[in-house]
Structure formats: structure tokens, C-alpha cells
């Protein structure tokens, strides 16, 4: 066996685990095996991924190479996390979420079902780093159902991205984004609704229909 699985890890059938993976790593202040770790069926965990203890992860979970997932997260079914992405602790990730490579998802973020996070996206969760009471008000962004965050975007703490919204690549989001809108820029501003978007290659009339 070329991976390490600590005590009190439950993983479902038909899983695949790559070389040098660590599952059930104890966070600071806990002993190995103290926090249960649950991963559903058909997991595909690629090499050099580290999953800390206390995570509850659904079926058909997949990671790219070198993913870091800290402790005590809730992760749904059919979730994919791309290579070298980092998910900190106490994050909630709904069913069908796709996080692309080299994204950073900090503590107390919420990603609702079917949202999409592009490569190199950075969420933040504290307004005043090094403030003596900073840890008392940590709150990451909330990404509502079906919203999409373009590559290299940065989201400030405690913003909400509405259902089906689209954040353009490289944008800096400082305020809440209304459902079904497209925002771009620094600071990000609404430019249109997603219903106004058209495929530049003529493959489909409306890339994003109405949310169901």
C-alpha cells in the first residue's frame, strides 16, 4: 500500500486511491482516530491528496493531484476538486459542485449545489487580517445554486453570489451579486443578465437557461 489511512476512516466500495495519499490526518489538538472520517462509494482520490479527519464526503467524490482538504467539512455527492486546490475547515459543499485547479476555499465558506469554481479562484474570509479578534468573525463567501466563478476571480469575505450568476474571469467581488446576473471588473459590476449571453460559436442559442 502506497498511501496512508489513519484509524476511524470509513470509505465506500469501488474506491481508487493514488500514491502518497493521506486520509484521516488529525488536526492540531486532536489524536489520530478521534474524529471519524466518512467518504462515500466510488471515490477517486489522486496522488498526494491529503484529507484531514472529521470530513463527511458523499458518493462519487474525485480529487486531482495534490489536493488539500482540511478538517470537519461537509461535502455532497458528485463533487470534484481540481489539482492543487485547498479547501480549509468547516466548509459546506453541496452536490454536484466542481472546483477547478489551484482554487482556495477558506474556512466557513458555503458552496451550494451545482456551482462551478474556475481555476485560480481565491475566496477570502476575514476583512481585517491580524486584527486581535479576527478569528471571531471569519466568514467566507456563499455561492448559491448554479452560480459560476470565472478563472482568477477574487471574492471578499461574506459576499453572496446569487443563484445562476456568473462572475467574469479576473473580477474582484466586493458586494453581493444578484441572481442571474453577469458581473465583471474590479470592483465587479453588473453588465447584463445571464439570459442575454449567447454562444460565440453558434452551438446553442442560450448557454444558460432559466434556473429550475
KALIN-V586454 format. One record per pair of residues at least 24 apart in sequence whose C-alpha atoms are under 7 Angstrom apart, sorted by the first residue. I is the first residue (numbers start at 1). J is the second residue. D is the distance in whole Angstrom. If there is no record, write none. Layout:
i | j | d
I | J | D
I | J | D
This chain:
i | j | d
6 | 32 | 7
6 | 33 | 7
7 | 32 | 7
7 | 33 | 5
8 | 33 | 5
8 | 36 | 5
8 | 37 | 6
9 | 36 | 6
9 | 37 | 5
9 | 38 | 6
10 | 37 | 6
10 | 38 | 5
10 | 39 | 6
11 | 38 | 6
11 | 39 | 5
11 | 40 | 6
11 | 41 | 7
12 | 39 | 6
12 | 40 | 5
12 | 41 | 4
12 | 42 | 7
13 | 41 | 5
13 | 42 | 6
14 | 41 | 6
14 | 42 | 5
15 | 41 | 6
15 | 42 | 5
15 | 43 | 5
15 | 44 | 6
16 | 43 | 6
16 | 44 | 5
16 | 45 | 6
17 | 44 | 6
17 | 45 | 5
17 | 46 | 6
18 | 45 | 6
18 | 46 | 5
18 | 47 | 4
19 | 47 | 5
19 | 48 | 7
20 | 47 | 6
20 | 48 | 5
21 | 47 | 6
21 | 48 | 5
21 | 49 | 5
21 | 50 | 6
22 | 49 | 6
22 | 50 | 5
22 | 51 | 6
23 | 50 | 6
23 | 51 | 5
23 | 52 | 6
24 | 51 | 6
24 | 52 | 5
24 | 53 | 4
25 | 51 | 7
25 | 52 | 4
25 | 53 | 5
26 | 52 | 6
26 | 53 | 5
27 | 52 | 7
27 | 53 | 7
27 | 71 | 7
106 | 140 | 6
107 | 140 | 6
108 | 138 | 7
108 | 139 | 5
108 | 140 | 5
109 | 139 | 6
109 | 140 | 4
109 | 141 | 5
109 | 142 | 6
110 | 141 | 6
110 | 142 | 5
110 | 143 | 6
111 | 142 | 6
111 | 143 | 5
111 | 144 | 7
112 | 143 | 6
112 | 144 | 5
112 | 145 | 5
113 | 145 | 5
113 | 146 | 7
114 | 145 | 6
114 | 146 | 5
115 | 145 | 6
115 | 146 | 4
115 | 147 | 5
115 | 148 | 6
116 | 147 | 6
116 | 148 | 5
116 | 149 | 6
117 | 148 | 6
117 | 149 | 5
117 | 150 | 7
118 | 149 | 6
118 | 150 | 5
118 | 151 | 5
119 | 151 | 5
119 | 152 | 6
120 | 151 | 6
120 | 152 | 5
121 | 151 | 6
121 | 152 | 5
121 | 153 | 5
121 | 154 | 6
122 | 153 | 6
122 | 154 | 5
122 | 155 | 6
123 | 154 | 6
123 | 155 | 5
123 | 156 | 6
124 | 155 | 6
124 | 156 | 5
124 | 157 | 5
125 | 156 | 7
125 | 157 | 4
125 | 158 | 7
126 | 157 | 6
127 | 157 | 6
164 | 211 | 7
165 | 194 | 7
